[in-house]
Amino acid sequence: MPFLDWFLYHSVAMWLLLQSFVLMAFCFHSATTFPKGCYPSTEDGFKTFRCSKAQLTVIPKDIPNDTNKLYLDYNQISFLPNDAFQHLPLLVELDLSHNVINRMEVGVFRGLSENLHSLDLSSNKLVSVNKDVFSALKAKANLSNNPWLCDCTLQQLVERVELVAGTSDGIVCDASARKEHIGKPFLQLIGDIDFCNIYKKTTDIAMLVTMFGWFAMVISYLIYYVRQNQEDARRHLEYLKSLPSKQKKSEESSTISTVV
């Protein structure tokens, strides 16, 4: 019996020790999977994951699936790939401001449900974004302080997206087909100008000019051809006049029969 008691006592102790090691390993693993500078917290009842100023160049992995607010601002992220946030269905706020984002794939926000209320893309390097990037989102977006190309694509984008109040004047033309638009707030311009119709009319005018050019070339060729034939006919008649009368009549008869 003493041996049995000793065995049971040490078995229980070893089991408890093993559980402790497993728990410590799990906790240590969880703590070290987050990128440097990133940490989870709870703020106003929302599960928050902060990676502000963490020197990130890509969207980090291992973000907790139950995250409600995600802060990736003040980093060096330049590209947002498809399904970058697909594993975060409970996200209500996403801050990507003050990065160097210059390209986003159409499916980047795929998987984010109607829970997402706020999307901050301000102070990046966005020049042109397809409106379909926001096709499944109902979040209010901040698109200010980007080097926008003011054209039909941007018009379609701002018509599709609900902008955060007070940020519309920050969408300024950094480039445009018309120099007078540069430096002006885009939403003020589209109050008077339909950029999509402008480019449609420009295309139509270009087609008309091209067709007119071809038509003019054809007419010019026909005029040249007729004048050249007239000149050849005149020279031939002058030649006939210079011939003796019999030969002239013979030539004239030959010419008439040839024409007939």
C-alpha positions as CSV (number, residue, x, y, z in Angstrom):
1,M,0.0,0.0,0.0
2,P,2.7,2.5,0.8
3,F,4.1,2.0,-2.7
4,L,0.7,2.5,-4.2
5,D,0.2,5.7,-2.2
6,W,3.6,7.0,-3.3
7,F,2.9,6.2,-6.9
8,L,-0.5,7.9,-6.9
9,Y,0.9,10.9,-5.2
10,H,3.7,11.3,-7.7
11,S,1.4,10.6,-10.6
12,V,-0.9,13.4,-9.6
13,A,2.0,15.8,-9.1
14,M,3.5,15.0,-12.5
15,W,0.1,15.5,-14.1
16,L,-0.3,18.9,-12.5
17,L,3.2,19.8,-13.4
18,L,2.6,18.8,-17.0
19,Q,-0.6,20.8,-17.2
20,S,1.3,23.8,-15.9
21,F,3.9,23.5,-18.6
22,V,1.3,23.2,-21.3
23,L,-0.5,26.3,-20.0
24,M,2.7,28.3,-19.8
25,A,3.7,27.2,-23.3
26,F,0.3,28.2,-24.7
27,C,0.4,31.6,-23.0
28,F,4.0,32.2,-24.1
29,H,3.1,31.3,-27.7
30,S,0.1,33.6,-27.7
31,A,2.1,36.4,-26.4
32,T,4.9,36.0,-29.0
33,T,2.7,35.5,-32.1
34,F,1.9,39.3,-32.2
35,P,4.3,41.4,-34.3
36,K,6.5,43.8,-32.3
37,G,4.6,46.9,-31.4
38,C,1.2,45.2,-31.6
39,Y,-1.0,44.4,-28.6
40,P,-4.6,43.5,-27.8
41,S,-6.7,45.5,-25.3
42,T,-10.3,46.3,-24.3
43,E,-11.4,49.9,-24.8
44,D,-15.0,51.0,-24.0
45,G,-16.1,47.4,-24.2
46,F,-14.6,46.8,-27.6
47,K,-11.9,44.3,-28.2
48,T,-9.1,46.4,-29.8
49,F,-5.9,45.4,-31.5
50,R,-3.3,48.2,-31.9
51,C,-0.4,48.1,-34.2
52,S,0.2,51.9,-34.5
53,K,3.7,53.0,-35.4
54,A,4.9,49.3,-35.4
55,Q,6.9,49.7,-38.6
56,L,4.7,47.2,-40.5
57,T,5.1,46.8,-44.2
58,V,2.2,44.2,-44.6
59,I,-1.0,43.4,-42.8
60,P,0.0,41.3,-39.8
61,K,-1.2,37.8,-39.3
62,D,-2.6,36.2,-36.1
63,I,-4.9,39.1,-35.4
64,P,-7.6,37.8,-33.0
65,N,-10.8,36.8,-34.8
66,D,-13.0,38.6,-32.3
67,T,-11.3,42.0,-32.8
68,N,-13.7,44.9,-33.0
69,K,-11.3,47.7,-33.6
70,L,-8.1,47.4,-35.6
71,Y,-5.5,50.2,-35.7
72,L,-2.8,49.9,-38.3
73,D,-2.0,53.6,-38.7
74,Y,1.4,55.2,-39.0
75,N,3.1,52.2,-40.7
76,Q,4.7,51.5,-44.1
77,I,2.0,49.3,-45.6
78,S,1.8,49.9,-49.4
79,F,-0.4,47.1,-50.7
80,L,-3.7,45.6,-49.6
81,P,-4.3,42.2,-51.1
82,N,-7.5,40.2,-51.5
83,D,-9.1,38.8,-48.4
84,A,-6.7,40.8,-46.1
85,F,-9.4,41.1,-43.4
86,Q,-11.6,38.1,-44.2
87,H,-11.0,36.5,-40.8
88,L,-12.3,39.5,-38.9
89,P,-16.1,39.4,-39.2
90,L,-16.7,41.4,-36.0
91,L,-14.7,44.4,-37.1
92,V,-16.5,47.7,-36.6
93,E,-13.6,50.1,-37.1
94,L,-10.5,49.9,-39.3
95,D,-7.8,52.5,-39.3
96,L,-5.2,52.4,-42.1
97,S,-4.3,56.0,-42.1
98,H,-0.8,57.4,-42.5
99,N,0.6,54.6,-44.4
100,V,1.9,54.5,-48.0
101,I,-0.9,52.5,-49.6
102,N,-0.9,53.0,-53.3
103,R,-2.8,49.8,-54.5
104,M,-5.8,47.8,-53.3
105,E,-7.1,44.7,-54.9
106,V,-10.9,44.5,-55.5
107,G,-11.5,41.8,-52.9
108,V,-9.4,43.4,-50.1
109,F,-12.5,44.0,-47.8
110,R,-14.2,40.8,-48.7
111,G,-15.6,39.1,-45.6
112,L,-16.2,42.2,-43.6
113,S,-19.8,42.3,-42.8
114,E,-22.2,45.2,-42.2
115,N,-20.7,45.6,-38.7
116,L,-17.9,47.7,-40.2
117,H,-18.9,51.4,-39.6
118,S,-15.6,53.3,-40.0
119,L,-12.8,52.9,-42.5
120,D,-9.9,55.4,-42.5
121,L,-7.7,55.5,-45.6
122,S,-6.5,59.1,-45.2
123,S,-2.9,60.3,-45.7
124,N,-1.8,57.5,-48.0
125,K,-0.6,57.4,-51.6
126,L,-3.9,56.5,-53.3
127,V,-4.1,57.8,-56.9
128,S,-7.0,55.8,-58.3
129,V,-9.3,53.2,-56.8
130,N,-11.9,51.0,-58.4
131,K,-15.4,51.6,-57.0
132,D,-15.9,47.9,-56.8
133,V,-13.4,47.8,-53.9
134,F,-16.2,49.2,-51.7
135,S,-19.0,47.2,-53.3
136,A,-19.8,45.2,-50.2
137,L,-19.2,47.9,-47.6
138,K,-21.5,50.2,-45.9
139,A,-18.9,51.8,-43.7
140,K,-18.2,55.6,-43.7
141,A,-14.8,56.2,-45.2
142,N,-12.2,58.9,-44.9
143,L,-10.3,59.3,-48.2
144,S,-8.7,62.6,-47.6
145,N,-5.1,63.6,-48.1
146,N,-4.3,61.3,-50.9
147,P,-2.7,62.3,-54.3
148,W,-5.9,61.7,-56.3
149,L,-6.2,61.6,-60.0
150,C,-9.4,63.5,-60.7
151,D,-11.3,61.6,-63.4
152,C,-14.4,59.5,-64.0
153,T,-13.0,56.7,-61.8
154,L,-12.7,59.0,-58.8
155,Q,-16.2,60.3,-59.5
156,Q,-17.7,56.8,-59.5
157,L,-15.8,56.1,-56.3
158,V,-17.1,59.0,-54.3
159,E,-20.6,58.4,-55.6
160,R,-20.4,54.9,-54.3
161,V,-18.8,55.6,-50.9
162,E,-20.4,57.4,-47.9
163,L,-17.7,59.8,-46.7
164,V,-17.0,60.7,-43.1
165,A,-18.5,64.1,-42.3
166,G,-16.0,66.9,-42.7
167,T,-13.5,65.0,-44.8
168,S,-14.9,65.7,-48.3
169,D,-12.8,68.9,-48.8
170,G,-9.7,66.8,-48.1
171,I,-10.2,65.0,-51.4
172,V,-8.1,67.3,-53.6
173,C,-7.0,66.9,-57.2
174,D,-3.3,66.2,-57.4
175,A,-3.5,65.4,-61.1
176,S,-6.1,66.0,-63.8
177,A,-6.6,66.2,-67.5
178,R,-7.2,69.9,-67.0
179,K,-4.5,71.9,-65.2
180,E,-7.1,74.3,-63.8
181,H,-8.6,71.4,-61.7
182,I,-5.3,70.7,-59.8
183,G,-5.3,71.8,-56.2
184,K,-9.1,72.1,-56.0
185,P,-11.5,69.9,-53.9
186,F,-12.9,67.3,-56.1
187,L,-16.4,67.4,-54.7
188,Q,-16.7,71.1,-55.5
189,L,-15.7,70.3,-59.1
190,I,-18.3,67.5,-59.6
191,G,-21.0,69.9,-58.5
192,D,-20.6,71.6,-61.9
193,I,-18.7,69.0,-64.0
194,D,-19.6,65.5,-64.9
195,F,-16.2,63.9,-65.4
196,C,-17.6,60.8,-66.9
197,N,-19.5,62.7,-69.6
198,I,-16.5,64.8,-70.3
199,Y,-14.4,61.8,-71.2
200,K,-17.3,60.3,-73.2
201,K,-17.6,63.5,-75.2
202,T,-13.9,63.7,-75.7
203,T,-13.9,60.1,-77.0
204,D,-16.8,60.9,-79.4
205,I,-15.1,64.0,-80.6
206,A,-11.9,62.1,-81.3
207,M,-13.8,59.5,-83.3
208,L,-15.5,62.2,-85.3
209,V,-12.2,63.9,-86.0
210,T,-10.7,60.6,-87.1
211,M,-13.6,59.9,-89.4
212,F,-13.5,63.4,-90.9
213,G,-9.8,63.0,-91.5
214,W,-10.3,59.7,-93.5
215,F,-13.2,61.3,-95.4
216,A,-11.1,64.3,-96.3
217,M,-8.3,62.0,-97.5
218,V,-10.8,60.1,-99.7
219,I,-12.2,63.3,-101.2
220,S,-8.7,64.7,-101.8
221,Y,-7.7,61.6,-103.6
222,L,-10.8,61.6,-105.8
223,I,-10.3,65.3,-106.7
224,Y,-6.6,64.6,-107.5
225,Y,-7.6,61.6,-109.6
226,V,-10.3,63.5,-111.6
227,R,-7.9,66.5,-112.2
228,Q,-5.1,64.2,-113.3
229,N,-7.4,62.5,-115.8
230,Q,-8.6,65.9,-117.0
231,E,-5.0,66.9,-117.6
232,D,-4.2,63.7,-119.4
233,A,-7.3,64.2,-121.6
234,R,-6.3,67.8,-122.4
235,R,-2.8,66.8,-123.4
236,H,-4.2,64.1,-125.6
237,L,-6.6,66.5,-127.4
238,E,-3.8,69.0,-127.9
239,Y,-1.7,66.2,-129.4
240,L,-4.6,65.2,-131.7
241,K,-4.9,68.8,-132.9
242,S,-1.3,68.9,-133.9
243,L,-1.6,65.9,-136.2
244,P,-2.5,66.1,-140.0
245,S,-6.3,66.1,-140.6
246,K,-6.6,62.5,-141.8
247,Q,-4.6,61.1,-139.1
248,K,-6.5,63.4,-136.7
249,K,-9.8,62.1,-138.0
250,S,-8.5,58.5,-137.7
251,E,-7.3,59.1,-134.2
252,E,-10.6,60.9,-133.3
253,S,-12.6,57.9,-134.6
254,S,-10.3,55.5,-132.8
255,T,-10.7,57.6,-129.6
256,I,-14.5,57.7,-130.0
257,S,-14.8,54.0,-130.6
258,T,-12.6,53.3,-127.7
259,V,-14.7,55.5,-125.4
260,V,-17.9,53.9,-126.7
